[in-house]
Amino acid sequence: MLKRVTDAVRFARQNGITVAYFAVDGTRTELDFLRKVYLAALEAGASEIVVVDTIGACGPEALKPWCGGMPVGGAEHSGPLSRAQ
């Protein structure tokens, strides 16, 4: 799977496409593996990674420690982040 990710990201970058890589419902993935996949995508040229949580298992505050101080934002289909504040 890592090879497929890196090949796809490299192909896109070589063809002038900006890449935002995400794993659908990534918060249900084992975090060590998800970290490897995201790092591989970044190393292959992705401009950013996106953590997708369509079932609402995890909010941005839960991701902050995992993201090592990088800015974290979120959007939810339902819940406090889905309403205009």
C-alpha positions in Angstrom: 0.0 0.0 0.0 2.8 2.5 0.8 4.2 2.0 -2.7 0.8 2.7 -4.2 0.5 5.9 -2.2 4.0 7.2 -3.0 3.6 6.3 -6.7 0.3 8.1 -7.0 1.5 11.2 -5.2 4.8 11.3 -7.2 2.8 10.9 -10.5 0.5 13.8 -9.5 3.4 16.1 -8.5 5.3 15.3 -11.7 2.3 16.4 -13.7 1.9 19.7 -11.8 -1.0 18.6 -9.5 -1.1 19.8 -5.9 -1.8 16.9 -3.6 -3.7 16.9 -0.4 -3.6 13.3 0.8 -6.2 11.7 3.0 -7.2 8.3 4.1 -11.0 8.0 4.3 -12.1 7.3 7.9 -8.4 7.4 8.8 -9.3 7.7 12.5 -10.4 4.1 12.4 -7.0 3.0 11.2 -4.2 1.9 13.6 -2.4 5.2 14.2 1.2 3.9 13.7 0.2 2.6 10.3 -1.7 5.8 9.5 1.4 7.9 10.5 3.6 5.8 8.1 1.1 6.3 5.2 0.9 10.1 5.8 4.6 10.5 6.2 5.1 8.5 2.9 2.7 10.8 1.2 4.4 13.9 2.4 7.9 12.6 1.5 6.5 11.8 -2.0 5.5 15.4 -2.4 2.0 15.9 -0.9 1.5 19.5 0.2 -0.7 18.5 3.1 -2.4 15.6 4.8 -6.0 15.6 5.8 -7.4 13.4 8.7 -10.9 12.3 7.7 -13.3 11.2 10.4 -16.7 10.9 8.8 -18.2 8.9 11.7 -17.3 11.5 14.4 -15.0 9.3 16.4 -12.4 12.0 17.0 -12.4 15.8 17.1 -9.4 18.1 16.4 -8.6 18.4 20.1 -7.9 14.6 20.2 -5.6 14.8 17.2 -3.4 17.7 18.5 -1.0 15.4 20.6 -0.7 13.0 17.6 0.1 15.8 15.1 3.2 17.0 17.0 2.3 20.6 17.2 1.2 21.1 13.6 -2.0 23.2 13.2 -5.1 21.1 13.3 -8.5 22.0 12.0 -11.6 20.1 11.4 -15.0 19.9 9.9 -17.8 17.6 11.0 -21.0 16.6 9.3 -22.8 17.0 12.6 -21.8 18.5 15.9 -20.4 21.8 17.1 -17.9 22.3 14.2 -20.6 21.9 11.5 -22.5 25.0 12.7 -21.3 28.5 11.9 -19.9 30.1 15.0 
